[in-house]
Amino acid sequence: MGNFATDPQKEADMTQSPPMAPAVQPPAGIDSGWPPPPYRAPAPPLVGQDGVRHFDGLTYAATLGYRPCLLDVHVPASGQPVPAVVWIHGGGWLEGDRRYPPPTVPVELLHGAVLGAGLALIAIDYRHGLEAPFPAQLHDTKAAIRYVRHFAAELGIDKDRIAVMGESAGGHLAALAGLVRPEGTGATSALEGGVGVQREDSAVQAVVAWYPATDIGVLLSHPLPMPPAPDGSAYPNPFDALLGGTPEQLPELARVASPLTYAGAATPPPFLLIHGTADRLLPYGQSEALAAALRDAGGDVTLRPVEGADHIFIGVPDVTPIVTESVDFIARRLGA
């Protein structure tokens, strides 16, 4: 083969690394998108023929590694800001979502009662126990309350009149939201969390809790009549999922996760507890104990037994009076 002459300078240039291209900067005024924002401002609402404004799927908290936490806001037609109730779904801290109350409570009944009372309804999702252990669920609940306060003007809500209402696991979180105060210190302060909107108050002005868990330690001796999971496998223990271990392994976390722990710490907001006397999953005594502790602390508390009702008010032919009493309680306490 023949010999080919080469240019020494070109040969040297070929052996050197090519110059680095300058970093591309986003145009002025364009967000690079990283890091992702911890929450997103509300988009304009959809307005129904009845004048109700619907803000659907608002991201109130976004934490790296987890799905965004969403909430829906439904605001009745009004010429001025209205009080609001934050609805927290149940599901054993394992399932459920913001769109659905328990199967015994029709969606249209709950929504209609709240909006008909002149209250805004805020329905929230939160991280489940197998996604993140406690206190992630309380962090999310408090972040949702702070978000609503932060964007109260855009949503048409009175930021000084916010209540929480929840059932089962959601009742547990509603009770904690009412009792774990933002101005707490030490372990209590850590329960406030750092997700979503900061520098807003997460205190609430009224609490309605249906058949909540209030003292996890006491429930250790209570057998849980859990049905099988949808695939036929054993259903995860809800308390193990919530705590990230068994309550026996984590007794201090079980205490910290129990609303009863905080009942005497400060003057609580008004409470309405509604619980079936035949509840096999979370016994009626859970609400009895919290009501007694709240009374001892000088709290305004109403305990309403539902005679013969099992969990989620199974056995009650018509839950309308329960929903009506719950909404009326909030409306009176918030001055709606």
Sequence and secondary structure as in RCSB ss.txt:
>XXXX:A:sequence
MGNFATDPQKEADMTQSPPMAPAVQPPAGIDSGWPPPPYRAPAPPLVGQDGVRHFDGLTYAATLGYRPCLLDVHV
PASGQPVPAVVWIHGGGWLEGDRRYPPPTVPVELLHGAVLGAGLALIAIDYRHGLEAPFPAQLHDTKAAIRYVRH
FAAELGIDKDRIAVMGESAGGHLAALAGLVRPEGTGATSALEGGVGVQREDSAVQAVVAWYPATDIGVLLSHPLP
MPPAPDGSAYPNPFDALLGGTPEQLPELARVASPLTYAGAATPPPFLLIHGTADRLLPYGQSEALAAALRDAGGD
VTLRPVEGADHIFIGVPDVTPIVTESVDFIARRLGA
>XXXX:A:secstr
       HHHHHHHHS           TT     S  SS      EE TTS EEEEEEEEE  TTS  EEEEEEE
 S SS EEEEEEE  STTTS  TT   TTS HHHHHHHHHHTT EEEEE    TTTS TTHHHHHHHHHHHHHHH
THHHHTEEEEEEEEEEETHHHHHHHHHHHS TT  THHHHTT SSS  SS    SEEEEES    TTGGGGS   
    TTSS    HHHHHHTS TTT HHHHHHT GGGGTTTS    EEEEEETT SSS THHHHHHHHHHHHTT  
EEEEEETT  GGGTT S  HHHHHHHHHHHHHHHT 
